[in-house]
């Protein structure tokens, strides 16, 4: 009887624990700069964290944030294996400017295009810059709106904590 | 007996918690919230009115629920009353958007509201720009299907969001569309996957059906079709894209110019883009010809941003500095234009004498737009085709020209700066938004310096100057922004129209701003005098009147 009780408690607890997980990335299909379609929910980084940063070529603080991270990015990758996906919300007016800007700055990020805001909407983003941290299991564990000088250090602390 | 009962109850509990979590969890809720409230003061000098209701508030919240392959969402909107400068057709509170969606790897079905874009948007773009009051969401059914790797098919039928009056009100017109795209590299992946050449081709067809027509003088087509194709090519560091769309005759009232009023001419749109880019250097060239491409799901006069089906992008950089972005911004001329743009970005390498320790980035941009060359047919009493144009044939009547340079440099870990120069030629008649109908020549200089004192404190200084002999004359702008930690920011800015020919209007526009950010939540207070400006997104602009008062904004994501 006692055994059964323990077993029952264990069963219920496992069930509840299994239900207690974070938010997963929504399934949205986006194109990269080469025109290839990628479903963001299947994006993998070998169990390492992923940073998703929404930006636009016309957004000054977005560019300031991504340029600040770019200087540290090599170290971040070496130390934690993190990958940054920079999702441009530029529409047809300025999508042509995304690749020149990325190359002009020498960014090493994965670049995805969200010209009609489908992914932006699915992620509940109001305005850019908006940055998400996704853990190795594909769960959103942290998010931040806006950028102030030095915010990249806080982001990196969160990455290291994973 | 008791024991088996206990076990079965707990097993049921396990199953139920587990079945709730069958797709990883109980489902995911993602959403956001925004409210902008303004309390107005009267300020007769700048024509800022005090509306009877004294304050305005625009709010909305989006809630999206996802579980496995299923997702659904709503947006609750509230305009009590709409803030000044926002479309007055947005009134009251209610649901402005609701949808249900099911998707797997290949199939994606939406019923209810949805947004959509075909190609560059010339033929179809249903989108939202909440801060400008643009929302032409479709309401109907949308299907996306991938029958084979590399082949993407999309189709929909729906009506467009028109006004908001305690809820969503759609226009009368019906829109139907189909789009197909083939990515050759994905389709032929065994032979073509690693190729340096990447090829995408696509084609669209969009048709509208509408019976809105207030004129007894003309018989208008009830169904109007638009169609066209596009291609995207890449070879190594080179990239080319092109799109060509034809819109069949769709006479629309033009109260400003009789030569364009109810013209039965087909519309035509071409966008071409050629680029080369490598680390540290990029060049990008664009050309556009659009003639009679305005398409709405109605044939009666509505507000400028209402019921738009297509989107004609403006070939000009969207500037961010206040004097460069909101006084003389260009927007596509809906009747027609020929436009060109060139961008060059060069990074002077790091650790060189000229480039400095971190490198220096130079960006050049040139954009111009002209009226197309039109051969008028003088047939307004007979066939009403109006005029003839040839792709990229332009007249010598300039709408707009913008040459601008930015040089950006980081000097050390604590100091970075940029300088910008802008040279504008702007024909006020082209976009019909400002007060003085004349050709305006303006030059703008901007200096932007960010100084970081330590981990917690940084200051940004911004100085701008605009000089012009026309319109409101010279402007000076200064801003200081102090950031404390990653939460607080304090800014004060002044815009001074010292060059106004009317001495009474040589005014200061002083504004103070306090912001607090924590995670995905942002709060800000702004108090002071706001200059009138023109805010544009893509080819669409909205003139926002001057105001004086307090603005409180909250944005939040969850």
Interface residues (C-beta under 8 A of the other chain):
Chain A: X1 X4 X5 X7 X8 X9 X11 X12 X14 X15 X16 X18 X19 X20 X21 X23 X24 X26 X27 X34 X35 X36 X37 X39 X58 X59 X60 X64 X71 X91 X92 X93 X94 X95 X96 X97 X99 X100 X101 X102 X103 X104 X105 X106 X115 X116 X117 X118 X121 X122 X123 X124 X125 X126 X127 X130 X142 X143 X144 X145 X146 X148 X149 X150 X151 X153 X154
Chain B: X2 X3 X6 X7 X9 X10 X11 X13 X14 X15 X16 X17 X18 X20 X21 X24 X25 X26 X28 X29 X30 X31 X32 X33 X34 X62 X64 X66 X71 X103 X105 X115 X116 X117 X120 X121 X122 X125 X127 X128 X152 X183 X185 X186 X198 X200 X232 X234 X239 X241 X271 X273 X275 X277 X278 X279 X280 X281 X282 X283 X284 X286 X311 X313 X314 X315 X317 X318 X319 X320 X343 X345 X346 X347 X358 X359 X361 X363 X450 X452 X455 X456 X458 X460 X483 X485 X486 X489 X515 X517 X519 X520 X521 X522 X537 X538 X539 X555 X556 X557 X558
